Amino acid sequence: MEFDMYHCSIAVLDLERSMNFYKEALGFSELRRIEGEDGSFILVFMGSPGSSAQIELTWNRGREKPYDLGENETHIGFRAEDIEAAHILHEKMGCICFENEAMSLYFIEDPDGHWLEIVPVR
């Protein structure tokens, strides 16, 4: 039996702000959207053309305080074809939160505090 990763869901406080972040930081676009009939939630699946993996941004109506991410020891990893250009973009955005030059990787933080690892294609 084989499995293929489809998506990773993350809870977001401000859907538009998060969508804009993922568009600017990773070049993602909205692939599809599911809205609760009663308006209690919106799921926005974002990704890049040609990739089967997606991020599901989950927004819940009525949420006013940020989600507790605990010690935030989890992250989602992304490979960048041009790591130097990616680093320049993320530095300009001010979202780099940790760098490990010895391993040629760094992390960016989204508006809700989720860490995203950026590594070069190896």
Secondary structure in CASP SS format (residue, H / E / C, confidence):
PFRMAT SS
TARGET T0000
AUTHOR 0000-0000-0000
METHOD secondary structure of the structure
MODEL  1
M C 1.00
E C 1.00
F C 1.00
D C 1.00
M C 1.00
Y C 1.00
H E 1.00
C E 1.00
S E 1.00
I E 1.00
A E 1.00
V E 1.00
L C 1.00
D C 1.00
L H 1.00
E H 1.00
R H 1.00
S H 1.00
M H 1.00
N H 1.00
F H 1.00
Y H 1.00
K H 1.00
E H 1.00
A H 1.00
L H 1.00
G C 1.00
F C 1.00
S E 1.00
E E 1.00
L E 1.00
R E 1.00
R E 1.00
I E 1.00
E E 1.00
G C 1.00
E C 1.00
D C 1.00
G C 1.00
S C 1.00
F E 1.00
I E 1.00
L E 1.00
V E 1.00
F E 1.00
M E 1.00
G E 1.00
S C 1.00
P C 1.00
G C 1.00
S C 1.00
S C 1.00
A C 1.00
Q E 1.00
I E 1.00
E E 1.00
L E 1.00
T E 1.00
W E 1.00
N E 1.00
R C 1.00
G C 1.00
R C 1.00
E C 1.00
K C 1.00
P C 1.00
Y C 1.00
D C 1.00
L C 1.00
G C 1.00
E C 1.00
N C 1.00
E C 1.00
T C 1.00
H E 1.00
I E 1.00
G E 1.00
F E 1.00
R E 1.00
A E 1.00
E C 1.00
D C 1.00
I H 1.00
E H 1.00
A H 1.00
A H 1.00
H H 1.00
I H 1.00
L H 1.00
H H 1.00
E H 1.00
K H 1.00
M H 1.00
G C 1.00
C C 1.00
I E 1.00
C E 1.00
F E 1.00
E E 1.00
N E 1.00
E H 1.00
A H 1.00
M H 1.00
S C 1.00
L E 1.00
Y E 1.00
F E 1.00
I E 1.00
E E 1.00
D C 1.00
P C 1.00
D C 1.00
G C 1.00
H C 1.00
W E 1.00
L E 1.00
E E 1.00
I E 1.00
V E 1.00
P E 1.00
V C 1.00
R C 1.00
END
